């Protein structure tokens, strides 16, 4: 990461600007550059399904659901969180959004997901990890959810910038450390999409954009 990228992310994050980012009046807690990148991923890869962990207010889920509705995608946006008490009514009512309450790193959640996403689905699936950022939880998510993916699908792991990459150095092992462990234990399964990640100069998903290899 270059010094200007580093400095911009520190400015954006440490001043809590990300906490005031909204889509249709619903908080997203995202970097706007990432939001634009995500919609390009959806259209360039024929993504027909989104599986998101970490719903919170539902801003990103609503954003994806609107994209799906506008482009007549066959699938759904599926968003998982322990609970949905903070969910905005706009997101909760969207016909293209399905909600799951539960632990996104639990093997039991896979059975619920399989009920919503057909095994013979057409088009790609975008898996977005943005729930509990502790490394042990993100690693559990990777271990239970990546096996649902196949060649042509896409994975984005968010908030890899914490634990000093470059923000919140006090956090401790987080998403980036979980990714590094997963990649070392599963060589060749994920293909880093550096060109997509760096297209707009910086991202909160640093080293977090991946295509799925044929062997997944």
C-alpha positions in Angstrom: 0.0 0.0 0.0 1.5 3.4 -1.0 1.9 6.2 1.4 -1.0 8.3 -0.1 -3.3 5.3 0.1 -2.2 4.7 3.7 -2.8 8.3 4.6 -6.2 8.5 2.9 -7.5 5.4 4.7 -6.3 6.6 8.0 -8.0 10.0 7.4 -11.3 8.3 6.2 -11.3 5.7 9.0 -9.9 7.5 12.0 -12.3 10.5 11.5 -15.2 8.1 11.4 -16.3 9.3 8.0 -17.2 5.6 7.2 -19.8 5.7 9.9 -21.7 8.5 8.1 -21.9 6.8 4.6 -25.5 6.2 3.6 -27.3 4.5 0.7 -30.9 5.7 0.3 -30.8 6.9 3.9 -29.5 3.6 5.2 -26.1 3.3 6.8 -23.6 1.2 4.9 -20.4 1.6 6.9 -18.5 1.3 3.7 -15.9 3.1 1.6 -17.8 4.5 -1.4 -15.0 3.5 -3.8 -15.6 -0.1 -2.7 -19.3 0.1 -3.3 -18.7 1.1 -6.9 -16.1 -1.6 -7.3 -18.6 -4.2 -6.0 -21.2 -3.3 -8.5 -18.6 -3.7 -11.3 -17.7 -7.1 -9.9 -21.4 -8.1 -10.1 -21.9 -7.1 -13.7 -18.5 -8.3 -15.0 -18.8 -11.7 -13.5 -22.5 -12.4 -14.1 -23.2 -12.5 -10.3 -26.7 -13.7 -9.7 -26.4 -14.3 -6.0 -24.8 -12.4 -3.1 -24.1 -14.0 0.2 -23.2 -11.3 2.8 -22.2 -11.8 6.4 -22.8 -8.8 8.7 -26.1 -7.2 7.9 -26.2 -4.5 10.6 -28.3 -1.6 9.3 -28.7 -3.2 5.9 -27.3 -0.4 3.7 -25.1 -2.7 1.6 -27.7 -5.4 1.5 -30.2 -2.9 0.2 -27.7 -1.6 -2.4 -27.1 -5.1 -3.7 -30.9 -5.9 -3.7 -31.6 -2.7 -5.7 -28.9 -3.7 -8.2 -30.5 -7.2 -8.5 -34.0 -5.8 -9.0 -32.9 -3.2 -11.6 -31.0 -5.8 -13.7 -33.5 -8.7 -13.2 -31.1 -11.1 -11.5 -32.5 -14.5 -11.0 -31.2 -14.9 -7.5 -31.3 -13.2 -4.1 -29.1 -11.2 -1.8 -28.8 -13.3 1.4 -27.5 -11.5 4.5 -26.5 -13.2 7.7 -26.2 -11.6 11.2 -26.6 -12.8 14.8 -29.6 -10.6 15.0 -31.3 -7.9 12.9 -32.4 -5.4 15.6 -30.6 -2.6 13.8 -32.0 -3.4 10.3 -33.6 -0.5 8.5 -37.2 -1.1 7.3 -36.3 -0.3 3.7 -33.9 -3.2 3.7 -36.2 -5.5 5.6 -39.0 -5.1 3.1 -37.0 -5.6 -0.1 -38.2 -8.5 -2.1 -34.7 -9.4 -3.4 -33.3 -9.6 0.2 -33.4 -12.7 2.3 -32.2 -12.6 5.9 -30.7 -15.3 8.1 -30.3 -14.9 11.8 -27.3 -16.9 13.1 -23.6 -17.3 13.5 -22.1 -16.9 10.0 -19.1 -19.0 11.1 -21.1 -22.0 12.2 -21.3 -25.2 10.1 -25.0 -25.3 10.9 -25.6 -22.1 8.9 -24.6 -23.9 5.7 -27.7 -26.0 5.8 -29.9 -22.8 5.9 -27.9 -21.3 3.0 -28.4 -24.4 0.9 -32.1 -24.1 1.3 -32.0 -20.6 -0.2 -29.4 -21.1 -3.0 -30.1 -24.0 -5.4 -27.3 -26.4 -6.0 -27.9 -26.1 -9.8 -27.8 -22.3 -9.7 -26.8 -20.4 -12.8 -24.5 -17.4 -12.7 -21.9 -16.6 -10.2 -22.1 -16.0 -6.4 -20.4 -13.1 -4.6 -19.5 -13.9 -1.0 -18.8 -10.9 1.2 -17.4 -11.3 4.7 -18.1 -8.3 7.0 -19.2 -9.5 10.3 -17.2 -10.1 13.5 -13.6 -9.0 12.5 -11.7 -11.2 15.0 -9.4 -13.5 13.1 -10.7 -16.7 14.6 -14.3 -15.8 13.5 -13.2 -14.8 10.0 -11.2 -18.0 9.6 -14.3 -20.0 10.6 -16.4 -18.2 8.0 -13.8 -18.9 5.3 -13.7 -22.6 6.3 -17.4 -23.1 6.2 -18.5 -20.7 3.4 -15.7 -20.9 0.8 -16.6 -24.6 0.1 -20.0 -23.4 -1.1 -18.2 -21.5 -3.9 -17.2 -22.8 -7.4 -15.2 -21.6 -10.3 -16.5 -18.3 -11.5 -17.6 -17.2 -8.0 -16.0 -14.3 -6.2 -14.9 -13.6 -2.6 -14.4 -10.2 -0.9 -13.1 -10.0 2.7 -13.7 -6.6 4.2 -11.9 -4.5 6.8 -8.5 -6.2 6.3 -7.1 -2.7 7.0 -7.5 -3.1 10.8 -4.8 -4.4 13.1 -2.4 -1.8 11.7 -3.0 -2.2 8.0 -3.0 0.8 8.5 -5.8 1.5 11.1 -6.5 0.3 14.6 -3.1 -1.2 15.4 -4.4 -2.2 18.8 -7.1 -4.5 17.4 -5.2 -7.7 17.3 -5.4 -10.4 14.6 -8.2 -9.6 12.3 -9.5 -10.4 8.8 -6.1 -10.1 7.0 -4.5 -12.5 9.5 -7.4 -14.9 9.0 -7.0 -14.7 5.2 -3.2 -15.3 5.4 -3.8 -18.4 7.5 -6.6 -19.7 5.2 -4.4 -19.2 2.1 -1.5 -21.0 3.7 -3.7 -23.9 4.6 -5.6 -24.0 1.2 -3.0 -23.2 -1.5 -4.4 -22.5 -4.9 -8.0 -22.3 -3.9 -8.3 -18.5 -4.0 -6.8 -16.3 -6.8 -6.0 -12.8 -5.7 -7.6 -10.2 -8.0 -5.1 -7.4 -7.5 -6.2 -5.5 -10.6 -9.8 -5.2 -9.4 -8.7 -4.4 -5.8 -6.5 -1.5 -6.8 -8.7 -0.1 -9.6 -9.8 3.0 -7.6 -6.6 3.5 -5.7 -7.6 2.3 -2.2 -9.9 -0.1 -0.5 -11.1 -1.2 3.0 -10.7 -4.8 1.6 -6.9 -4.6 1.2 -5.6 -7.9 -0.2 -9.3 -9.0 0.1 -10.5 -9.5 -3.5 -10.4 -13.1 -4.8 -11.6 -15.2 -7.7 -12.3 -18.9 -7.0 -10.1 -21.4 -8.7 -11.2 -24.5 -10.6 -10.2 -26.8 -7.7 -12.6 -25.2 -5.1 
